[in-house]
Amino acid sequence: MALTTKILQIKIKSNGDVFHELWKANPHEVPTITPTTIQNCQSHEGEVGTVGSVLFWNYFHDGKDRVAKTIIKEIDEGKKSVTFKVLEGDLLELYKTFVIHVHVDTHGLNNLVTWTVEYEKLSPDVPDPDTLMEFYKKVTKDIETHHLKN
């Protein structure tokens, strides 16, 4: 199977720099902000906020509790992007590879969050991760709402 890419862009009114910093340096705070989608994020190895750090996630997707172990593959401060590669977990039951990029374009009050997912299906009958894109949209909107309140 070939590598495929899905892209989701969401405008947010909250501070894009704060959004980026959350995913880069404080992902363990995400479950507090969006507890109905992500229940837990723990550092498994390395220093959080650095390339090579490994995180273990508990999340709720498609009506089921799920897990993922990710490694931060890249942090680009200039582009305000963080890249996570899934090492273990439920997603690898469907996909040979699964890489998530979260990127923020900041322009004053106009901020654009882009989620890019690169994946390779294990077989042709595996669905595209469309429901995960909806998951990322909900997570983004929950974070935006939290940041606008605080």
Backbone bond lengths (Angstrom), bond angles and torsions (degrees), N, CA, C in turn:
res aa  C-N    CA-C-N  psi(-1)  N-CA   C-N-CA  omega(-1)  CA-C   N-CA-C  phi
1 M - - - 1.446 - - 1.533 109.13 -
2 A 1.300 115.48 150.74 1.463 121.34 -177.86 1.527 111.16 -92.54
3 L 1.306 114.87 158.19 1.459 121.59 175.52 1.519 108.71 -71.76
4 T 1.326 116.78 132.69 1.455 122.89 -179.29 1.524 108.64 -123.49
5 T 1.329 116.29 152.63 1.460 121.79 -179.75 1.520 110.26 -124.60
6 K 1.323 116.19 138.44 1.464 123.39 172.59 1.520 107.01 -123.81
7 I 1.336 115.92 141.20 1.459 120.89 -178.59 1.521 109.57 -128.99
8 L 1.335 115.55 136.50 1.458 122.79 176.06 1.518 107.54 -130.49
9 Q 1.337 116.60 127.91 1.463 120.72 177.88 1.517 109.13 -118.63
10 I 1.347 115.46 135.15 1.456 121.86 -176.81 1.519 108.53 -135.07
11 K 1.333 116.65 124.86 1.467 120.70 174.03 1.518 108.53 -77.60
12 I 1.334 115.64 135.62 1.462 120.40 176.11 1.523 109.29 -126.24
13 K 1.320 114.95 150.46 1.464 121.27 178.73 1.522 111.58 -94.53
14 S 1.324 116.37 -16.24 1.465 120.06 -179.58 1.534 109.95 -78.69
15 N 1.313 115.19 171.16 1.460 122.47 -176.20 1.536 111.17 -66.40
16 G 1.309 115.96 119.14 1.463 120.92 -179.46 1.517 113.60 -66.02
17 D 1.341 116.63 -33.17 1.461 119.97 178.32 1.529 110.63 -64.77
18 V 1.330 116.47 -39.84 1.468 121.29 178.75 1.531 109.71 -66.35
19 F 1.332 116.68 -39.81 1.467 121.65 178.21 1.534 109.81 -60.34
20 H 1.326 116.22 -47.67 1.468 120.85 179.25 1.524 110.87 -61.45
21 E 1.318 116.68 -45.80 1.466 121.43 -177.56 1.530 111.04 -61.68
22 L 1.331 116.53 -35.77 1.461 120.97 177.86 1.524 110.61 -58.90
23 W 1.327 117.31 -50.02 1.471 120.80 -177.99 1.521 112.20 -71.98
24 K 1.334 116.47 -32.37 1.461 119.97 -177.94 1.520 111.29 -76.47
25 A 1.315 117.32 -55.08 1.465 120.85 -168.07 1.525 115.02 -110.04
26 N 1.336 117.59 -16.74 1.460 119.58 -174.42 1.526 113.69 -133.43
27 P 1.324 118.83 42.87 1.466 118.54 -177.36 1.531 112.94 -61.94
28 H 1.335 117.22 -22.63 1.465 120.87 177.90 1.535 111.70 -65.40
29 E 1.339 118.23 -15.46 1.464 122.29 177.19 1.531 112.67 -85.37
30 V 1.336 117.68 -15.99 1.468 121.42 -177.80 1.530 112.17 -57.20
31 P 1.342 120.38 -43.68 1.469 119.46 -179.54 1.532 113.98 -60.70
32 T 1.324 117.44 -29.91 1.463 120.37 177.48 1.528 110.55 -68.80
33 I 1.314 116.48 -33.06 1.466 122.56 -176.33 1.525 111.92 -82.92
34 T 1.310 117.98 -35.29 1.464 122.68 -176.37 1.536 110.55 -133.76
35 P 1.357 116.72 62.98 1.468 120.30 -172.08 1.532 115.45 -68.17
36 T 1.321 118.63 -18.09 1.470 118.88 178.99 1.525 111.88 -78.88
37 T 1.333 117.23 -17.35 1.460 119.93 179.73 1.528 112.17 -108.98
38 I 1.325 116.94 -42.97 1.464 121.17 -179.79 1.521 108.12 -121.67
39 Q 1.322 116.05 117.56 1.462 120.44 -175.88 1.523 113.64 -91.98
40 N 1.331 116.98 -26.73 1.449 118.36 -174.18 1.526 110.55 -158.16
41 C 1.318 115.16 146.45 1.460 122.15 171.59 1.521 106.60 -145.07
42 Q 1.326 115.32 117.57 1.461 120.48 -178.98 1.519 110.20 -123.72
43 S 1.318 114.28 141.64 1.459 119.60 173.56 1.526 107.85 -72.49
44 H 1.323 115.32 129.12 1.465 120.38 -177.84 1.531 110.94 -103.85
45 E 1.340 115.83 -36.03 1.459 121.18 176.00 1.514 109.19 -157.14
46 G 1.304 114.84 153.44 1.456 120.28 177.43 1.513 112.17 77.02
47 E 1.317 114.46 179.03 1.459 121.71 -178.74 1.528 109.01 -95.31
48 V 1.335 115.32 124.64 1.462 120.27 179.09 1.525 108.84 -57.25
49 G 1.323 116.00 139.74 1.456 120.55 -179.92 1.513 113.33 91.28
50 T 1.341 116.15 6.91 1.454 119.77 178.45 1.525 109.71 -126.97
51 V 1.314 114.77 150.87 1.457 120.17 175.54 1.523 108.43 -60.44
52 G 1.325 115.34 135.45 1.461 121.00 179.93 1.519 113.77 97.92
53 S 1.344 117.51 -11.41 1.466 117.61 178.59 1.528 109.56 -72.05
54 V 1.324 115.13 142.61 1.463 122.32 -176.97 1.527 108.58 -109.39
55 L 1.334 115.57 131.25 1.462 122.13 -178.64 1.517 109.73 -120.97
56 F 1.324 115.82 144.19 1.459 121.71 175.67 1.522 108.02 -112.77
57 W 1.338 117.11 124.62 1.465 124.20 -174.79 1.522 110.73 -114.11
58 N 1.335 116.26 139.87 1.458 123.64 166.31 1.517 106.04 -114.84
59 Y 1.331 116.61 126.99 1.463 119.57 -178.20 1.524 110.15 -145.24
60 F 1.328 114.99 165.04 1.462 121.45 -178.16 1.523 107.92 -116.34
61 H 1.345 115.98 118.75 1.457 120.67 -175.55 1.517 109.49 -145.55
62 D 1.317 116.43 136.79 1.469 122.06 179.82 1.529 112.43 53.94
63 G 1.339 115.73 38.91 1.457 120.95 175.46 1.517 115.42 77.16
64 K 1.338 117.25 11.04 1.466 119.97 -177.59 1.529 111.00 -135.13
65 D 1.328 115.10 149.55 1.459 120.66 170.49 1.519 108.20 -73.28
66 R 1.320 116.17 134.14 1.469 121.89 -176.83 1.528 109.78 -131.25
67 V 1.322 115.04 165.27 1.467 121.27 176.68 1.528 109.48 -135.26
68 A 1.313 114.35 153.53 1.467 120.51 174.14 1.522 108.55 -151.57
69 K 1.305 114.88 139.64 1.458 122.16 172.10 1.521 105.46 -111.54
70 T 1.339 116.22 122.02 1.464 120.50 -176.82 1.523 110.70 -123.10
71 I 1.313 114.08 158.85 1.461 121.26 171.83 1.522 107.28 -121.87
72 I 1.322 116.20 139.88 1.467 119.44 174.32 1.527 106.76 -78.60
73 K 1.333 115.05 113.21 1.468 120.84 -177.45 1.525 112.36 -87.58
74 E 1.340 115.50 -31.81 1.466 118.42 -176.13 1.517 109.69 -155.87
75 I 1.325 115.60 141.48 1.459 123.34 170.11 1.520 105.90 -127.87
76 D 1.319 116.16 122.65 1.462 121.28 179.07 1.523 107.62 -119.45
77 E 1.331 115.85 101.41 1.472 120.53 -178.43 1.524 111.50 -64.79
78 G 1.318 117.22 -37.78 1.466 120.68 -179.59 1.517 112.20 -62.19
79 K 1.322 116.02 -41.81 1.466 121.04 -179.63 1.526 112.36 -92.43
80 K 1.326 116.21 -2.78 1.469 121.69 -176.78 1.534 110.41 52.20
81 S 1.324 115.41 55.92 1.461 119.52 -179.59 1.528 110.88 -132.11
82 V 1.338 113.47 150.09 1.459 121.74 175.70 1.523 106.44 -131.58
83 T 1.328 116.28 135.59 1.466 121.82 179.38 1.520 109.11 -116.57
84 F 1.333 114.50 126.13 1.463 122.64 177.54 1.527 108.71 -113.10
85 K 1.315 116.93 136.20 1.464 120.99 172.66 1.522 107.84 -113.56
86 V 1.335 116.38 130.86 1.454 120.88 178.33 1.533 108.85 -76.62
87 L 1.337 115.58 125.67 1.469 122.22 -179.69 1.523 111.94 -99.09
88 E 1.343 115.51 -36.29 1.462 121.68 -177.61 1.522 108.21 -149.32
89 G 1.337 115.16 161.65 1.452 119.88 172.61 1.512 113.90 123.32
90 D 1.332 114.29 -173.49 1.459 122.13 -173.44 1.530 113.74 -59.14
91 L 1.312 117.77 -36.14 1.469 119.91 -177.86 1.527 112.09 -62.18
92 L 1.325 116.39 -30.83 1.463 119.18 -177.77 1.530 112.36 -79.61
93 E 1.334 116.59 0.27 1.470 120.04 169.78 1.532 110.23 -78.57
94 L 1.347 115.94 -18.96 1.467 121.66 -178.74 1.529 113.22 -113.36
95 Y 1.327 115.44 -29.59 1.462 120.02 -172.24 1.523 110.80 -124.41
96 K 1.331 115.90 138.50 1.458 121.55 177.13 1.524 110.23 -68.61
97 T 1.334 116.03 -41.83 1.464 122.43 176.01 1.516 108.44 -135.26
98 F 1.332 115.44 148.45 1.458 120.65 178.00 1.521 107.61 -149.53
99 V 1.325 116.25 114.08 1.465 123.07 -178.01 1.522 108.14 -124.00
100 I 1.339 115.98 134.02 1.461 122.59 -176.97 1.519 108.68 -119.03
101 H 1.336 115.74 125.84 1.463 121.82 174.45 1.520 107.18 -112.14
102 V 1.333 117.37 129.72 1.463 120.82 172.24 1.526 106.38 -119.75
103 H 1.327 114.59 124.50 1.467 122.20 -170.86 1.525 108.27 -133.52
104 V 1.326 116.90 140.96 1.465 121.29 178.53 1.518 109.68 -123.88
105 D 1.337 115.72 124.77 1.458 121.54 169.18 1.517 106.65 -94.93
106 T 1.328 116.74 123.98 1.465 120.42 -179.51 1.521 109.67 -112.21
107 H 1.316 114.81 127.10 1.471 121.78 177.27 1.517 107.38 -142.34
108 G 1.341 116.79 81.63 1.458 120.44 -178.10 1.516 110.78 62.22
109 L 1.313 116.63 -121.37 1.463 121.06 179.98 1.520 112.06 -86.48
110 N 1.327 116.89 -7.42 1.458 120.83 179.88 1.524 109.46 -99.20
111 N 1.319 115.33 104.77 1.457 120.94 -179.31 1.517 108.78 -118.80
112 L 1.312 116.04 139.28 1.457 121.61 -178.51 1.520 109.06 -125.39
113 V 1.351 115.23 119.68 1.461 121.18 176.07 1.523 107.75 -94.66
114 T 1.305 116.14 129.31 1.466 121.22 177.24 1.521 108.44 -119.15
115 W 1.327 114.91 121.99 1.461 122.48 172.07 1.523 106.63 -101.58
116 T 1.310 116.67 122.41 1.461 121.69 176.06 1.521 107.36 -119.83
117 V 1.325 115.05 126.50 1.455 120.89 -179.77 1.527 108.08 -116.53
118 E 1.310 115.82 126.19 1.466 122.01 174.37 1.519 106.67 -110.28
119 Y 1.318 116.49 129.00 1.460 119.58 -176.53 1.518 110.88 -149.08
120 E 1.320 114.07 156.65 1.458 121.59 173.71 1.524 106.90 -128.57
121 K 1.322 115.85 121.22 1.463 121.32 -178.73 1.526 110.11 -70.34
122 L 1.336 115.11 148.80 1.461 119.68 174.76 1.521 111.75 -75.46
123 S 1.352 116.19 -28.65 1.468 120.52 177.84 1.528 108.99 -152.13
124 P 1.324 118.40 161.32 1.463 121.49 -176.43 1.536 113.91 -63.37
125 D 1.329 118.18 -24.17 1.464 120.08 -178.04 1.529 113.31 -84.31
126 V 1.328 118.10 -1.78 1.468 121.80 176.31 1.534 107.93 -72.98
127 P 1.338 116.87 133.01 1.466 118.90 -179.42 1.531 112.16 -71.98
128 D 1.320 114.81 155.81 1.460 119.56 170.46 1.527 107.20 -67.06
129 P 1.325 118.56 155.11 1.469 120.52 -175.59 1.541 113.35 -81.58
130 D 1.327 116.85 47.12 1.466 120.51 -178.42 1.522 112.43 -61.00
131 T 1.338 117.59 -40.18 1.465 119.12 -179.40 1.525 110.91 -69.06
132 L 1.326 117.16 -26.74 1.466 119.14 174.68 1.520 111.13 -69.46
133 M 1.309 117.10 -33.69 1.462 119.63 177.52 1.534 109.46 -64.21
134 E 1.330 116.91 -38.13 1.471 120.89 174.67 1.528 110.46 -65.12
135 F 1.321 116.25 -37.94 1.466 122.31 175.88 1.531 109.45 -58.55
136 Y 1.340 117.29 -48.54 1.469 120.98 -179.63 1.531 111.24 -63.68
137 K 1.320 116.55 -34.93 1.464 120.48 177.16 1.525 109.92 -63.29
138 K 1.331 117.34 -45.52 1.469 120.83 179.67 1.524 110.42 -63.33
139 V 1.318 117.11 -44.86 1.466 120.93 178.61 1.531 109.87 -58.10
140 T 1.318 117.04 -45.68 1.470 121.93 -179.61 1.517 110.97 -61.11
141 K 1.327 117.38 -45.92 1.471 121.46 -179.21 1.529 111.18 -67.05
142 D 1.335 117.79 -36.55 1.469 120.68 175.98 1.524 110.60 -63.26
143 I 1.319 117.16 -42.69 1.467 121.32 179.14 1.526 109.93 -65.91
144 E 1.332 116.54 -43.13 1.469 119.94 178.05 1.524 110.15 -59.00
145 T 1.324 117.74 -48.59 1.468 121.60 -179.99 1.525 111.23 -58.84
146 H 1.312 116.63 -44.37 1.468 121.19 178.58 1.524 111.60 -60.40
147 H 1.324 116.15 -46.17 1.468 119.43 -178.36 1.517 112.26 -68.96
148 L 1.317 118.80 -32.00 1.470 120.71 178.16 1.536 111.50 -71.31
149 K 1.336 116.09 -29.37 1.477 120.19 178.74 1.522 112.00 -77.50
150 N 1.343 116.54 -30.03 1.476 120.27 -173.21 1.500 112.81 -106.92
